[in-house]
Structures are given as C-alpha cells and as structure tokens.
C-alpha cells in the first residue's frame, strides 16, 4: 500500500509538472491588449502609443539616432508616453506583422552612452525605430512591449 | 528517481517564475531543489540497498536523515565536479529566455552582476559572507546538538554559495582574467614559445595546440567522465551503505603533537578544521572507496566501470534517438521537450545505475572480506583491465552519438537552414584584403567566401568555419555571425587566414545555425575549389560586416 502511495504520488507530481512546463512554454503569455489611442496602466506604469508612422532617416524626430541605412528599407517610428513611479531600466519592443515580427533597432532617449535605459525618468517619451521591408507596411497591426513580467500590446496602424 | 526528476524540473520551473521578482530568491529555490534531488538519490540507494541485503559495516544502522546528512556534501562535490550544477544553471537561463525574452534574462543576470556597480559588488560580497557565516554557525550548532536537519539547511546554504558563484561571482574572475590578458606578462608566453620555435625549428604553438586539443577533447573526457565518474559514484554509494572510516583529522591528531602555546594550538586547530574537515567530507570518502575497490580486485573494478560506462552510452544513444525522432530544431521547441527527453537519463538510466551501484557495493564488501592471498590478481592483469577500460572510454568519446546532420551543398545553389535560404560563392584567394580604408596583409593566404542568407519570416543566426588540409579555421577577425531579419537578405564576406599547404587538398565551408539549445544541428557543407595559382601578391576587397538589402 505504501509503495503504491509513493509511486502514485511520484507519477502524479511528474504529470502535473510536465503539464505546467508545457503550458508555460507553449501557451504564450497573453498580453494586455490596448486599442489604438487608449492608455494602459500596468505594474505602476502607464503607457500610451502616441505615434506609429513611417519615417525617413533625415526625419527631425530621429536626429540623434544611429540607424543602419538599408537600401530600399522602410523605417517605422513608434513613440510612447511613459510614466511610472521609477525609471524603467529594460524594455523590449516588437513590431507585429501578419505572421512575422521585427525587434526594435534603437530605443531613445538614451540617458548616457553606456546606458540601455528604456525610460530614463518617471515621465518620459520613449521612441523605438524598426526597420522593415516596404512590402510589410500594410500588415503592421501594432507594437508589443515587454518589461519585467508585463506584456502589453498596443494596437495601431502605420500612418 | 521520478522524485529526483520532479525536484530538478520543479525547481527550474519555480525559479524561472520568480526570476523577475527576486534574483536571490532563485538561488534559494535552486538550492532547495538540489537538496531534494540529492536526498532522493540517497534514499533510493538506501532502499534498493536494503533489497539486495547491504551489510551495514558501521556502528549502527543510521536513520534516513543521518544518511542524507553524511552523503550530502560529497554529493554536492560530485554535482559541481561533473557539471551537473552548471547544466542546471544553463537550463534555468534558457528557460527564462524562452518564457520571456532576452531583456528579462539580461535584467535577471544584471541584478547579480557585481561588476556593474559598486553597490551590487557590495551586495554580492555581503551575501557571500552571510552564507559563509550562516553555514559555519549551522555546522557549529549541528555539532552542539543532535539535530540532523541543521545539516540539511547547511547543505542548502553551501549549494546557495555555489549557485551564487555560477550566476554572479564568476564575473569578477572574468574581469581579472580580461585584465591579465591585457598585461605584458600574457604576451611573454607567446615570446617564449616563439623563441623555442626558432631555437628548435619546431612549430611549438601548432604542436601544443594539437596536443592540447587531443588532451581536452579525447583524453580528459575519457579519463574524467568515463573512468573517474563511475568510481566517484561508487564511493558515494559506499558512504550511503554506511561504511565507516577513520577521519583524516583524527589521524593528524594522533601524529601531530599540539603546540604548547594556547594561541598557536587554537590557530592549528582552526586551520586543521578548515582544511582537513573539507577533505574528510568531500575527498576522503572517495579515496576510501578506491582503496576498498582495489581490495575487491581489478577484474571487479574493470567490470563495474564497463557496465557503468555501457549504461551511460546506452542513455546517451537513446537520448540522441529521441531527439532525432522528435525532430525539433529551434530552441523554444526544444525547451518544451527537454524534461521529457531527460526522463531517459534521469529516471531510466539512473535507476539502472543505482541497481548496479548497490550490487557493486555488496560484491565489493564480499570480495574485501576474502583474504588478500585468495584474492590476488597479478599486476599485469590489472594493467590490462584498466587499459581496456581506458580504450573503451576513449572509443566512447570518439564514437559518441552525433547530433549534427551535415548536408552537402553546391556553391552558388541555395540550401535551407532553420528556414533560411543560404547561398555561398566559391572561394577567392589572396594575400591582401582591403576592407574600406584598412588593408590586411598575410604571409599565408586569405580565403574569402561571400555568403547570403534570406528568411521571410524568422530571425536566424548563422556562423561559418572553413576546413582545409584537415584543419578547421575560424574567421580572421573572430566575427563569425550572419543574422537574418524577416524579409531582408543579409550578406557578408567570410575571411579566413589559411596555410598555403592546406589549400592543396579539399576545402569546404561549413555554415551552421546558432541556437542556444542544440539537439539536432543541421550543417550545410559547401565544397570549395579555391584557385591558388598566382594568389601570392593578389589583392581583393571584402567586408566581414553584415549588410542587409531588400531582395
């Protein structure tokens, strides 16, 4: 009886663990989805997607940027208004296409040369630049932001 | 063994969930997970040992907690020495990255990076000192009381120190190492080697590199993993079986007379406790087991090592077959299957090894009980058996189940790697390569191959090496990556500096994807036909920088 109990416990634990493992890895984290123009509040921060537009490398908004020029490429600028109780050291941005995505190329403002801060103050304008092929502009549906445990999707079309 | 597996992957799963909240909590979870794993192995050994009738040679039959306590530190020693703990940490880092993204992983690692700021350095050093003090206080309390559970907590603290070292303190060593490499003394080594080459007209760096490569790739894995590994497991099984032995400390007490001065005696005892205490709990059980095995005759040792190594080989082969059958390629797909595939080694093969261990311990006890005259084995037989074991170990390393699938590719034709279409041109050979304003010259030959890669949907990272005359060359500037971005065509020149004689034989470029986890790696091998005629003095333009364009 004792053997059956131990064996049963081990098998149940193993099955539960396997299920949790597969669920956590296969079921993607569900982002908090925000419609275009709305503000999202999450983890003591608020985010608003101000701009999602096509830019050229001589655009005024990108005057400080260091972006590799690619023949025939299209550059998309995503600009957010961030506010939080403290600056945000890390975040990552992904531009969402139909069945593909592009990671951000640069994040501004950079508080100093060595910093990779996402938002260097409690109230900041965060800019991300994405480089995509021109044929992909029509398929862009928004930007996904990740910081810490939080994942938010800010819907929007390229203007 | 299933409980051990649950302890391992349960701790990994919980750690990956708490990693973004507190990096130090991860160390606690991993340490507790390690304690669960080790305890389960010890209890399983004891349980199976009882079934085959282990004769306990100690003073009395010890309780389960006492057995775990006595075997815990040697087990931790094994786990560190044979890479179990570093594998454990690697899996955690992969898991964090797969569940979130690289920025989360970077944030987790940066929290414990002592070189990032003075505050973090002090925090890490403070935690280390705290672990050291708490560990010693627990050991002291354990000596004063009979509470075995204190040893378990002490082991968790010791494991915590090891994890902190692997996740954090190694960066200090890394910084020291980088600083040293930039000093003049590091260059002196090359000067001495060059001087010896001139003196004896022998290419010392080449010979040393070959010898070192053979030693690290073949001899050392064969010796360490396949010969020492089974013996150390045997030693631990003996500790669990309850075999007693004289402690080194008590031997020293008998031989060394204490100094008259109280202060000198205190210092002696303190040093003795620190140095020999560690030997007693981590090293001496292994030496003792070797002595007992020797008594049990060399054929026994040889047979035991052969079966243990056979089981290891069987497990690795089954694991390779499983990966081949599952057919996964990307890291995120693989990470899902890692715990399931690990059931082969962690549960099936480990159970068989435990059965082998308990039977081996029992047989060793029986053989040790027989008088030495009856048990005599000639030295020649012993040497032959140990030699056979070593040959088998080397064969095992050389014929280890491969995880690489190589497909031959034609120059100028497209081959698909992880969804990316890769094309390589034929090689150009020159003695001068101009990249922008910079000109690089060589007395050997530069071999330049232009590679393009295109993936419509994924980001794929590729790397390349050149094989010529039996040698494998890395790129001239050590930058070997070519990364694709969805919808763009990425291209670059791969530049290799190659000996002229090596270009006389077959030359090939191997392009492979870079993934954090690699079960089945697809490699494209482009057979090149470099024209070396008149290459001396030839100059070509090339750039190893990746450029992108819209196809």
Interface residues (C-beta under 8 A of the other chain):
Chain A: X10 X11 X13 X14 X17 X18 X20 X21 X22 X24 X25 X26 X29 X68 X70 X71 X72 X73 X89 X90 X91 X92 X97 X99 X100 X101 X102 X103 X131 X132 X133 X134 X135 X136 X146 X147 X148 X149
Chain B: X2 X3 X5 X6 X9 X10 X13 X16 X17 X20 X21 X95 X98 X99 X100 X101 X102 X103 X104 X106 X107 X332 X335 X336 X339 X340 X456 X457 X458 X459 X485 X486 X487 X488 X547 X548 X549 X550
